[in-house]
Amino acid sequence: MTITDETITYVAALTKLSLSAQEQEKAKEDLGRILGYIDTMNELVTDGVEPMSHVISLQNVFREDEVTNKEERENLLSNAPAKKDGAFLVPKTVE
């Protein structure tokens, strides 16, 4: 695909950019290189290659949400300066 001046003008209008003539030429070269790279990538033989979402294989690291300190409530509250109904009592911060 050849990038034309009309294509650059159209893309610039879509992105609401005002490009000088020099910037339009640079954009035309850059887009041409990008499309050339995509054409090169399309030539690669990828039969039998599984798609991947990340280069490092990731495993699910979630675990079951289990309470592990349920018997320690009184021990934890023993150091509290003030407590009420099995919870820390703190000063009111919002009126």
Secondary structure, DSSP 4 states (H G I P E B T S, - for coil): ----HHHHHHHHHHTT----HHHHHHHHHHHHHHHHHHHHHHTS--TTPPP-S-SS-----------S-GGGHHHHHTT-SSEETTEE-------
